[in-house]
Amino acid sequence: MERTIKYVLSIIFFTIFAIAYPVFAEEMTMQQLITPTNIEFADCTKTYNIPAENLYYLTLDSISANRFEIKELQSKMGYILFKAANREFLATVAYYSPTRSILKIAPVNSNYYFPPGIVMNIYKYIDINVNGQLKQIEKS
């Protein structure tokens, strides 16, 4: 009887843990996003299945939506210089094929010790809005 009670309690414990674990993991992930860590170069580069021009404008919109300070931009070369967490970053959009392009976000000083949330938030915003239509807003 005692063995059966331990077995039932252990099943209940593991079930509660399995349900609660994603909540704890999310909090840890949030903490990890804002804590500076060494970022691998591969995490700073991502390929998208959209034309380079669309990716450039989505990147610009993402930087603005994340309230990062835009220092300089050049659409012909496909780069955006912005400041986040008191550091400057260079977002570069490169043409890969007519329907594919590459986005690289790298710190200007080549020091890859920064909060990973900067890069991940930009990628997440682009992933969410990649299927939206780009519209030109006309000034009146």
SEVO-863195 format. One line per 5 residues: number of its first residue (from 0); their letters; for each residue x, y, z of C-alpha. Coordinates in steps of 0.25 Angstrom, whole numbers, padded with zeros to 4 digits. Example, Ala and Ser with C-alpha at 12.3 -4.5 7.8 and 13.67 -1.06 7.14 Angstrom:
// residues 2
0	AS	0049:-0018:0031 ~ 0055:-0004:0029 $
***
This chain:
// residues 140
0	MERTI	0000:0000:0000 ~ 0011:0010:0004 ~ 0018:0006:-0009 ~ 0006:0010:-0017 ~ 0004:0023:-0010 $
5	KYVLS	0018:0027:-0014 ~ 0016:0023:-0028 ~ 0004:0031:-0029 ~ 0010:0043:-0022 ~ 0022:0042:-0032 $
10	IIFFT	0013:0042:-0044 ~ 0006:0054:-0039 ~ 0019:0061:-0036 ~ 0025:0059:-0050 ~ 0012:0063:-0056 $
15	IFAIA	0012:0076:-0049 ~ 0026:0078:-0052 ~ 0023:0075:-0067 ~ 0012:0086:-0067 ~ 0020:0096:-0059 $
20	YPVFA	0033:0095:-0066 ~ 0030:0103:-0078 ~ 0026:0115:-0069 ~ 0040:0114:-0062 ~ 0047:0112:-0075 $
25	EEMTM	0041:0125:-0080 ~ 0045:0133:-0069 ~ 0059:0128:-0070 ~ 0059:0131:-0085 ~ 0055:0145:-0082 $
30	QQLIT	0066:0147:-0072 ~ 0076:0141:-0082 ~ 0071:0150:-0093 ~ 0075:0163:-0085 ~ 0088:0157:-0078 $
35	PTNIE	0100:0160:-0087 ~ 0107:0147:-0091 ~ 0116:0143:-0102 ~ 0108:0141:-0115 ~ 0113:0132:-0126 $
40	FADCT	0114:0138:-0140 ~ 0105:0128:-0146 ~ 0094:0133:-0137 ~ 0096:0147:-0143 ~ 0093:0143:-0157 $
45	KTYNI	0079:0138:-0163 ~ 0074:0135:-0176 ~ 0060:0139:-0181 ~ 0051:0134:-0193 ~ 0048:0148:-0197 $
50	PAENL	0055:0158:-0206 ~ 0066:0167:-0201 ~ 0058:0180:-0202 ~ 0047:0175:-0194 ~ 0056:0169:-0183 $
55	YYLTL	0063:0183:-0182 ~ 0050:0190:-0180 ~ 0045:0179:-0170 ~ 0059:0181:-0162 ~ 0057:0196:-0162 $
60	DSISA	0043:0194:-0157 ~ 0048:0184:-0146 ~ 0059:0193:-0141 ~ 0049:0205:-0140 ~ 0038:0196:-0133 $
65	NRFEI	0049:0191:-0123 ~ 0052:0206:-0120 ~ 0066:0205:-0124 ~ 0073:0218:-0128 ~ 0076:0218:-0143 $
70	KELQS	0089:0225:-0145 ~ 0091:0223:-0160 ~ 0085:0216:-0172 ~ 0087:0213:-0186 ~ 0077:0206:-0195 $
75	KMGYI	0086:0204:-0207 ~ 0097:0196:-0199 ~ 0087:0190:-0190 ~ 0092:0194:-0176 ~ 0086:0200:-0164 $
80	LFKAA	0095:0206:-0153 ~ 0087:0206:-0139 ~ 0090:0207:-0125 ~ 0084:0198:-0114 ~ 0089:0195:-0100 $
85	NREFL	0099:0206:-0101 ~ 0106:0199:-0112 ~ 0106:0201:-0127 ~ 0101:0190:-0137 ~ 0102:0188:-0152 $
90	ATVAY	0090:0181:-0159 ~ 0094:0177:-0173 ~ 0084:0171:-0183 ~ 0091:0163:-0194 ~ 0085:0158:-0207 $
95	YSPTR	0085:0143:-0208 ~ 0075:0140:-0220 ~ 0063:0147:-0225 ~ 0054:0141:-0214 ~ 0065:0139:-0203 $
100	SILKI	0073:0149:-0195 ~ 0082:0149:-0183 ~ 0082:0158:-0170 ~ 0094:0159:-0162 ~ 0094:0167:-0149 $
105	APVNS	0108:0169:-0143 ~ 0114:0179:-0133 ~ 0122:0190:-0139 ~ 0134:0188:-0129 ~ 0134:0172:-0132 $
110	NYYFP	0131:0170:-0117 ~ 0121:0159:-0117 ~ 0118:0160:-0102 ~ 0104:0166:-0102 ~ 0090:0163:-0098 $
115	PGIVM	0085:0153:-0108 ~ 0071:0159:-0108 ~ 0075:0170:-0117 ~ 0077:0161:-0129 ~ 0066:0151:-0125 $
120	NIYKY	0056:0162:-0124 ~ 0059:0167:-0138 ~ 0058:0153:-0143 ~ 0045:0150:-0136 ~ 0039:0163:-0141 $
125	IDINV	0043:0160:-0156 ~ 0038:0146:-0154 ~ 0024:0151:-0149 ~ 0023:0161:-0160 ~ 0029:0154:-0172 $
130	NGQLK	0016:0150:-0179 ~ 0010:0164:-0178 ~ 0009:0174:-0190 ~ 0018:0186:-0190 ~ 0011:0199:-0193 $
135	QIEKS	0016:0212:-0196 ~ 0010:0223:-0187 ~ 0008:0236:-0195 ~ 0009:0249:-0188 ~ -0002:0259:-0190 $
***
